Structures are given as structure tokens and as C-alpha cells.
Amino acid sequence: MDHHPHPLGGGSPAPTTATPSTAPDLELLDEIQQRVLWLATRIVDSANHDRATGDGVKVGGHQASSASLVSAMTALWFAHLDAPDRVSVKPHASPVFHAIQYLLGNLDRSYLTTLRARGGLQSYPSRTKDPDPVDFSTGSVGLGPAAPLFAAATRRYVDAHFGERPASRFVALMGDAELDEGNVWEAIADDATNGLGKVMWIVDFNRQSLDRVVPGVRIAQWTAQFAAAGWHVAEVKYGRRLRAAFARPGGEALRAWIDGMPNEHYQSLFGLPEQDLRKQFLDGAPQAVADFCAEVPDAELAALVTDLGGHDLGSLLEAFAECDAVADRPSVVFAYTVKGWGLPTAGNPRNHSALLTTPQVDALREAHGLTAETEWDPIDAASAAGRLVAERARLLTRPAAPAFTAPPVPASSGVRTGKPLSTQEAFGRVLAELSRQPELAPLLVTTAPDVATSTNLAGFINRTGVFAPTERRAWNSDPVLRWAEGPSGQHIELGISEMNLFLLLGQLGLSFDLSGQPLVPVGTVYDPFVLRGLDAFIYAVYSGSRFIVAGTPSGVTLAPEGGAHQSTITPSVGLELPNVVTLEPAFAGALDWLLCDAVGQVARGEGGAHYFRLTTRPLEQSPFDAARERLGETVLRRQVLAGAYRLVDAVEQPGAPVVRLAASGAVLPEVLAAAAELAEEGIAAHVIDVTSQDLLYAEWQRTLRSGYRAARTPDSPGALRAAFGTGRSPLVTVHDAASHSMAWLGGALGVPTVPLGVDAFGQSGTVGDLYELHDLTSGSIVNAALAALSLA
């Protein structure tokens, strides 16, 4: 571990090659960056001081965190990027991004005063909610940098299968504190992200976190970790003034002193009066440094010793060009910056969320040569800087997205379901059958975090192969899994990282936008470990991605594996996560219809993600076949796709008690047995197979909202009415998950309800053992039905 307590760390200085003659005029870029700095600062100031919120809650914003990236972002948009390039912006630098988009003509002036307002500029860049074009949503730190990495991996896949797209560079702007996030290191270590030479991460190395000046700088550790993962590492450390000073006699001592200075000491220099800065800087310095600095006037010393490369536009552009030249691996640039650069709060330990005062803003406006009447103006189009902005706007304009025709997807794969079958096995069979559809097959791509075979993707992989950028020789012959690896493969294998799974699924599901090619991504993961990737799952669907994921096996039905491998709350996660439809069919026929429907939606660019919660417990398929015969295939399919159908339609006798048993997934055999026992006691027990409580809940909420928003009595949801009927008989819900998950059905139906489920951690045992432990046996269901009847 790196224990160097200095602010700028070891390593080499920024490149010192001459700026190419074709590079833009650095003075014009400086003029542009000064306007970007002002606009970004004023955007936050206006939100906090000009707009009345009426609730007394601070609007906030990050003026200092934005300012540290002004130079890097100006260099990118006004001198480096091309139209096909894609960029992820550090969350707290969103005001800088919006200022740049405004100058480029991509954002109307009216939005500049709407930061963090309803319908205005979002707190952090958002693909789906911001009015200007955002490539990658950011906000949950660590995910924004990883997204372009997996987008580049997606582009490599798309190029290999559908022909090369216009060359894109995938750039991420990130804070140095984001390197504390474990998912960053999981992402760079995965084989699926190796060799992506079009990726460049720019680390805003301001050496401050949210709450403090970082007491030690881990630059040596981080550069070593990137290098070990096969990345090219560049540093933009010193500005031109400091580099020139180092080259003068005595300059080596100055550099050694700055390199060895504790970070807290270096950061304390910012904001000091000129006469005090010299004393602070030289506190404990060797005589050689004092002698060197004696030749530098007070008025120049502060600018000299705080001259960092991350605010030197020429050095930044040289580093970006250096990274472009390294085509065989990703690059990371450590840009040494000042948090709050150009502001009176520069380098202050508490400047993270600090806001400039109105007098400070007034002084800054005046220093930038602006007035209250001109402060929001773009750069004069007739000026040299204005002409450069206009030219960059033209060069960065992207062509309209091409139109795509969705392939036909059958309503059913035709998979045979005669024998007892688990939903996990059925999932693999249906997917393999769909890969035989000539127009659909090329769009299918699967991925898994080292669980492909144990989640039944083997059939698909045997047909399509595993993706690798180049052909790889197979050294072992496996009769079960023919693991052929090469550019034509359609399965992307990941290491054991659920975060990487959802990050990759998210970018595969955005390939229609970021790579100009729609795909139908399908991922599998052990259901308990969905939670380990939940942050990335949320990020993917928040960004508008479309994909299918199967969490399997699930619940305490995975009995011998023990409590650590048994999921209880994942149905609630899926139910409550926006832009996700959670599905938990019990029978293969229902899964077939649901999966084909989900594939069709993704292929057509509809909806969001589809989360299948599946098990390895084989179930007899005859009850479903009986329901199909009773209802007819058309009606049954419609009800399955709506979220529920009546698996057993009990015969009601006049005056006899009636109860409804609703269940999802693997517990249906116990529910059917309980219904038979209740029938023997003269109690009519209807059995409702809930294939997607998510779809039912969404329809219930839609009808409620349409009612109360129009001040009228809500209608009864059609899917609930079709499956549950309109009677007032009580309800028992049964689920291999937390009992709370399905308890809402009682409220929707307005009847007494007894919810059964798993409300304690499981343990190892047989399925029967675990069902008895958690009251999921037929006897427990019968008792729950009697309890529900007593409440009616």
C-alpha cells in the first residue's frame, strides 16, 4: 500500500512535447473555459439564491467540484472529441456539462436557471431526464466511470457481429474519491474489458473527498493497480510554469520539496494572502528551496507553486493524444487539479458543498467582464472564440439514428413440457429454441458471472459459442459444454462480479443508442446475488436500458445450499424497482409465453428490463395443461401475460365457505395439495397462479390513480378481476419469499388476508424440511385458509 503523505505523489511529470501546430489556440480555449467556469458557477448560484423554493430546503450544487474539471472538459469538448465519441461526466460536474452544452447550442438558455428544479436540469447527468444530450447517467459514484468501459465492450461485440460502426472513443470523467468504490476495480479486472484501446478515464485528482482533505495520496497504489490490470497510465501533474521552474538551476530542489510535502500542507496554501503563502510554503523547507523562491516575487509565487497540470490546457491535450496513440489497451489519466479552481473557495477543506456568497458572485462576475444583463450570454459569435465554438458545435453534431425493423418473435418457442420440469431448465430450453429463429438469433446475446452452465445457458452457448475478440484455441474437449471462443460467439462470460453483470447488461441494453445496433441481452445470476449487483441494476434501468435477467435458483427451495444462498427479498426489489417487470411463473408453458413476450418487447425497443425469478425444483406440468384445456390457449395466454390466472376453479356450493389461494413459483404443488384437502372438508379453494405480481400491482395502481386524480371511484383492475373474481372471499398468499411481498393483494381485493412466506433466514435441509420450517407445507396452507375464513 502507498503510504506517501505528499500531495502530488511520485511518478513522471506531464508530457513535455511541443503542442502540434494543428492544435487550437490555447488562448481561445482559455477564454472559453473562463466562460464555462462562470456559467457553471452561476447555474448553481441562481438555483440557490434567485429561485424561491418555498420549502426552506437547501437546493445545493457543487461549485467547487465543478470548477476542478472545467479545464479538462473544455479541452475535451472544444478541442479533442469527435461526434461519435461518448462521455460520462462526473456527477458533481453536471453544471459544467450543461454550461458547455449551452455554449454549443444544445441547451436552451431558459434551462440555465432550472438546476434541480422540476422539469429542469437534473442534480446529476441523466440520460432520461435531462433536456440536453447525455450519454451516460451518473450519480451513484463508481458506476459512471465503469459504464463507458462496458459500452466499449459492447461496441467491440457489435463491430464483430454487425460490421464496424463509426469509431468512437469512450471517455469517463471521474473524481479521485470514486476510486474508493470497489466496483471500479472489479470492472477493470474483468477479462471482458481487456484490450479496449478506445477507453480513456480522466481522474479529477483534486485530493479532496466530500468531508476532508485526503491525508495521504494513494497515487502509487492506484497507478500500480491500473498497470497490473493492463491499462496505460498517464499523469498530467504540473503546469508549464512549474515545469519551466524545475528546469532552472535549483528547480530540482523545488520539485523534491513539492513532491514530498504532505497533502494537508499543500492544500493549506490555497486562499492565503501573498505575504502569508510564502511563509506557509517554506515552513520546514530546505535552504535550497528558500533560496530558489527568494528570486520569485510574492505576486508570482502563489501562481507558481499551485500551477497544476489539470488546469493546463496544452498539457491536457497532449495527454489525451498520448492515450489515443495507445490503441491496444484502456488508458487512465490522472489530472492533478484544484477543487474550486478559479473560485475564492479554491482548496478549502470544506468547499465540497459550500456556496459562494452573493458578494463573491458579484465580484466574480465583474472579474469575468460581465454584467447582470450579459451574464447568461453565449460567447460572441463574431469573436475568434465564438467562431471556434461554432466550428466545434458543427463537428460534434451527430447524425440522426438509423431506423431498425424489429425481427418477428414467436408467441411460443414450442418447447416440450410433458415431464416434470423446473423453470430454470425451461428457461434454458426456450432460449435455445429462440436462437433457431433466423432473424432474431443474431440479436441475442447472453452473459453471466461465471454461472452460465449452472443457470442452464449451456444449450444456447453450444449453439452460438462464446465471444472473444480473437479466435481462442480450445485445449479441452467437453461433451456437455462446447466452449468455442471467437468473434462470432454470442455469450460474454464474466468473472464472479454481479456488479459487472448488470453494468454489462445495462450497456448491451443501450446499444441501440450508443452503438447504433439494437440487441436482445439476456443475463443469468443466482437469485440471492441479485442484491450484490443491485446498485448497477438500478443504474441500468434508470438509464433506460432494456434487457432480460433470470435470477435462478431462488428462495429456500434451494434448500441444501443453506441460508447464505436462499433469497427472500428479491421479489420485493423487482416489484418496487421502476422500469422493471418481475415475473415468477411456476410452469414451463407460462414461462415460455412470458419469455417470448419479453424478448419481443426488448427486440421492439419497448419497456425496460424483465426480471425472471426461477427455481430448480421440477414441477408436474399437468395442472397447467388442465387450465389450458379449461380456459383455452388464447384466454390463458392473455391472463398469464397479464400477471395471473385461475389454476384451479373450485366448485362453489351454496352457503359453503370459499377461500382464495394465491401463489407464485415453486410452492404451487403445496398450494394445489392444500386446495384438495380443503375441498375434502367442504371448502371451495380457488387457486390463483400469480405469474407476475408486478404486472398486477402496476395495473391496480393505474386504476387507482386514474380514479383519485379524476375524483371518481376507481375501476376494478381487469387482470385482478379475471383471476380472482369479484367475490369477498378471504385470501391466503403463499410465496417462497418474504410474506410481505404478496400481502398487498389483500388490500387490492379488500378482503381478510393471511400471507405466508419466508420471514427468517433459511438453513440447509431438504425442500420438505425448509417448507415445514417456514410454514409453506400444504398443512400450513390449510390452517392459514381456516384462519382467513375466521376473519371474514
C-alpha positions, -999 to +999 in steps of 0.1 A: +000+000+000+012+035-008+019+055+023+034+085+006+020+116+025+026+140-003+000+159-024+013+152-058+028+118-054+056+102-073+057+093-109+066+113-140+056+148-149+032+157-176+044+152-212+066+180-224+063+175-262+055+206-282+019+214-290+011+203-325+006+232-350-028+219-357-039+223-321-064+250-313-052+283-300-048+279-262-057+315-256-090+309-272-096+278-252-088+297-221-113+323-230-139+296-235-130+278-202-134+311-183-169+315-196-176+278-188-164+284-153-186+314-148-217+298-162-213+266-142-208+287-110-237+309-118-260+280-126-256+267-090-258+302-076-290+310-094-306+278-081-298+287-045-302+325-044-325+335-072-352+309-070-377+307-042-384+271-033-410+277-006-399+247+015-368+260+032-347+231+019-312+240+005-311+234-032-273+227-032-249+221-060-212+217-062-194+248-074-160+237-062-163+201-076-174+215-109-146+240-111-119+214-108-130+198-141-136+230-161-102+227-179-104+190-187-140+194-200-132+225-220-102+206-236-124+177-244-154+194-260-137+223-277-105+206-289-105+168-286-138+150-290-154+138-323-191+134-329-191+096-324-174+098-290-193+091-258-186+107-225-196+100-189-194+131-167-186+132-130-219+137-111-208+169-094-196+184-127-230+185-142-232+223-141-200+224-163-216+199-187-247+220-190-227+252-195-208+235-223-240+222-240-255+257-238-225+272-255-226+245-282-263+253-288-276+220-274-294+236-244-319+264-244-309+294-223-341+291-202-328+259-186-297+276-171-318+288-141-336+255-135-309+233-119-325+209-095-360+223-103-389+202-115-386+196-152-352+213-153-316+203-152-311+173-130-288+172-100-265+148-119-264+140-156-294+118-166-300+101-199-337+100-194-345+133-176-321+160-187-331+182-216-297+181-233-280+150-248-264+129-220-246+097-230-243+081-196-263+088-164-242+093-134-249+098-097-240+067-078-202+071-077-181+044-094-208+034-118-204+064-142-168+055-149-175+019-154-204+024-178-182+037-208-159+007-202-187-017-207-202+004-235-168+000-253-170-038-247-205-037-262-192-018-292-164-044-297-191-070-297-214-051-321-185-044-345-176-081-346-211-092-353-227-064-374-198-046-390-177-017-377-195+014-366-180+049-368-150+049-345-159+061-310-138+069-280-154+061-246-144+087-221-152+089-183-146+119-161-144+108-125-135+121-091-105+106-074-126+096-044-146+073-068-115+051-068-126+041-033-155+022-049-149-015-053-169-018-085-143+003-103-116-023-097-140-052-105-147-036-138-111-031-149-100-066-138-126-085-159-113-102-190-143-088-209-129-053-206-093-061-216-077-045-246-103-017-251-080+009-266-108+034-272-114+039-235-100+068-215-107+076-179-098+111-166-094+112-129-101+146-113-072+143-089-080+171-065-071+151-034-102+161-016-132+140-007-167+151+005-156+158+040-119+164+041-085+169+025-073+134+020-045+129+045-024+107+022-024+102-016-026+067-030-014+076-064+014+050-064-011+023-054-037+033-079-013+036-108+002+002-100-033-014-099-042+001-132-010-010-147-014-045-133-048-047-150-032-039-183-040-002-185-019+026-199-014+052-172-006+089-178-002+118-154-009+155-160+008+167-129+025+201-133+016+231-154+040+248-177+052+274-152+062+248-127+079+226-153+098+256-165+108+264-129+120+228-124+143+232-154+161+262-139+191+259-116+178+249-082+145+237-096+152+201-087+151+210-050+117+228-056+102+198-072+115+174-045+100+197-019+066+199-035+066+161-042+074+153-006+050+178+010+021+163+030-012+168+012-027+188+041+003+212+039-001+217+002-038+223+003-034+249+030-017+272+006-049+280-013-066+312-003-037+326+017-027+362+012+005+366-008+027+375+022+014+346+042+017+320+014+054+323+012+058+316+049+034+286+048+050+271+017+086+274+031+077+261+066+103+233+071+118+237+036+155+231+029+176+262+023+179+254-014+142+258-018+141+290+002+169+304-020+151+295-052+119+311-040+137+342-029+141+351-066+103+348-071+081+379-062+052+373-038+028+382-065+041+353-087+049+327-060+013+316-054+005+311-091+038+292-095+036+267-067-001+260-073+003+255-111-011+220-116-013+202-149-050+196-147-056+232-154-030+235-182-050+230-214-019+223-235-007+196-212-042+180-210-045+178-248-010+163-250-020+136-225-053+129-244-033+125-276-009+102-259-038+080-248-052+079-283-018+066-295-021+036-272-045+015-292-042-019-275-054-011-240-075+013-220-059+045-206-063+064-174-052+100-170-045+114-135-051+151-139-039+170-109-064+197-102-076+222-075-110+217-061-126+251-065-102+263-092-107+299-102-131+305-072-125+321-038-131+288-022-102+270-041-086+243-020-107+250+011-112+217+031-149+224+034-156+236-001-173+205-013-209+217-009-201+253+000-218+281-020-202+314-029-219+343-012-237+369-033-208+394-029-184+368-040-205+360-071-208+397-079-170+401-077-165+370-099-190+384-125-171+416-126-138+398-129-151+380-159-161+412-175-198+405-174-228+424-160-262+414-147-275+420-183-249+399-201-240+372-175-260+345-194-249+355-229-231+329-250-197+338-264-199+365-291-203+346-323-183+371-342-153+367-320-125+342-326-136+322-296-172+323-308-161+310-342-142+282-325-173+273-305-195+273-337-170+251-355-169+226-326-207+226-325-207+216-362-181+189-357-198+174-327-233+172-344-244+136-346-264+122-375-299+110-368-302+075-355-309+049-382-343+032-383-345-005-374-371-031-382-377-054-353-375-092-360-405-114-356-407-132-323-430-162-319-456-162-292-442-196-281-409-214-287-427-247-289-406-262-262-419-296-250-432-297-214-445-332-209-424-343-180-417-327-146-397-296-154-381-267-134-385-232-146-347-228-148-345-257-172-374-245-192-357-210-194-326-226-210-346-247-234-368-217-246-337-196-251-320-223-271-351-227-293-353-189-299-317-190-311-330-210-340-351-181-353-331-168-382-340-131-379-340-130-341-309-151-334-283-126-344-296-101-318-295-125-289-265-121-266-262-137-232-239-131-202-233-145-167-208-140-139-192-175-141-226-193-137-235-199-173-237-237-170-253-238-136-281-215-148-289-235-179-273-214-206-253-243-219-278-251-247-276-216-260-238-215-257-234-248-275-253-233-304-237-199-306-203-200-289-186-177-265-175-142-276-138-133-277-121-106-298-099-132-315-102-169-320-090-189-290-079-225-292-099-250-271-075-272-252-101-294-236-129-313-252-161-311-231-190-332-244-216-312-224-203-276-229-187-269-263-169-237-252-158-224-286-144-189-282-141-164-310-155-132-326-187-149-337-197-161-302-229-147-286-222-154-249-200-130-229-186-147-199-177-126-169-158-132-137-177-135-104-190-100-102-227-092-101-219-055-105-202-063-138-231-084-149-256-056-145-232-030-158-227-050-190-264-058-193-271-022-189-248-012-218-258-041-240-294-029-235-284+007-246-265-005-277-294+008-299-283+043-289-246+041-280-236+017-308-264+021-333-274-015-331-303-030-310-296-062-292-316-086-270-294-091-240-301-120-216-282-124-183-284-151-156-273-149-120-280-168-087-311-150-074-297-142-039-268-124-055-290-100-075-287-079-044-249-078-048-254-061-081-284-041-071-267-007-074-257-014-110-292-030-117-308+003-106-283+023-126-291+003-157-328+007-156-326+044-145-306+049-177-334+034-198-317+001-207-337-029-220-327-064-211-337-097-196-322-112-165-330-145-148-323-148-111-321-186-105-323-207-084-342-187-058-358-189-024-355-216+003-364-241-025-326-241-030-327-260+003-294-279+006-274-248-003-282-231+030-293-197+042-265-178+025-278-190-009-315-185-003-332-153-014-362-138+005-365-101-005-356-102-042-393-102-053-399-070-034-368-055-051-382-063-085-417-052-076-406-018-064-379-011-089-391+012-117-387+002-154-385-034-143-412-061-147-407-090-123-420-124-134-422-157-114-440-184-133-444-219-119-449-238-151-429-242-182-458-232-206-463-199-188-426-192-187-424-199-225-451-173-232-436-148-208-401-151-221-411-149-257-432-118-249-402-103-230-378-110-259-403-095-283-406-063-262-369-058-260-364-065-297-391-039-305-375-014-282-404-014-257-404-012-220-374-017-197-359-047-180-376-081-174-365-100-143-374-137-141-372-153-107-368-191-113-361-223-094-345-257-100-375-276-085-391-299-111-429-295-112-456-316-128-469-297-158-504-314-158-521-287-137-512-261-163-523-283-191-557-287-174-561-250-171-552-246-207-579-271-216-605-254-194-598-218-204-585-222-240-550-213-250-559-178-262-575-168-229-549-185-207-520-169-225-537-135-222-541-139-185-506-153-180-492-123-197-514-100-176-500-114-144-523-141-130-548-168-140-570-192-121-552-225-120-580-243-101-615-230-105-632-246-075-669-255-075-687-233-051-717-248-032-745-225-019-737-215+017-703-233+017-672-214+027-649-201-002-613-191+001-587-180-025-551-193-025-527-171-045-491-182-051-461-177-073-434-201-084-422-233-068-448-236-040-477-243-063-477-281-056-482-274-019-510-250-027-527-275-050-525-301-023-539-277+002-568-269-021-576-306-025-576-310+013-599-280+018-622-294-008-625-327+012-636-305+041-663-288+020-643-256+015-641-243-021-605-232-026-597-213-058-560-214-067-546-184-085-512-187-101-496-153-100-472-152-128-462-115-122-474-097-091-455-067-106-479-065-136-509-069-113-497-042-089-490-018-118-525-022-132-540-018-097-521+014-092-530+027-127-567+022-119-564+038-085-545+068-099-569+074-128-597+073-102-584+096-075-568+120-099-602+125-116-620+125-082-641+094-091-644+058-078-615+037-092-624+009-116-616-027-107-584-038-125-593-063-153-564-087-146-573-090-109-610-094-116-604-121-142-581-142-120-596-135-085-632-128-094-654-102-077-664-121-046-655-111-010-640-145+000-608-142+021-573-147+007-541-167+015-509-157-003-481-182-005-446-173-017-411-187-014-401-152-003-409-127+024-446-129+033-448-091+029-441-094-008-476-106-018-496-092+012-507-062-008-531-084-027-554-083+003-556-046+001-562-046-036-591-070-032-603-055+001-606-089+019-591-105+050-557-119+041-532-143+057-498-140+040-474-170+042-437-167+033-401-168+045-396-142+072-364-157+087-331-168+074-331-203+060-307-231+065-296-263+049-320-292+045-344-308+021-372-288+004-397-305+027-376-296+057-374-259+047-411-257+037-421-271+071-398-247+089-413-217+071-450-228+070-451-235+033-464-271+036-499-280+025-510-284+061-498-249+070-517-235+040-549-253+051-545-238+085-539-204+071-571-207+049-591-216+080-576-186+098-585-164+069-621-177+069-624-169+106-615-133+098-641-129+071 
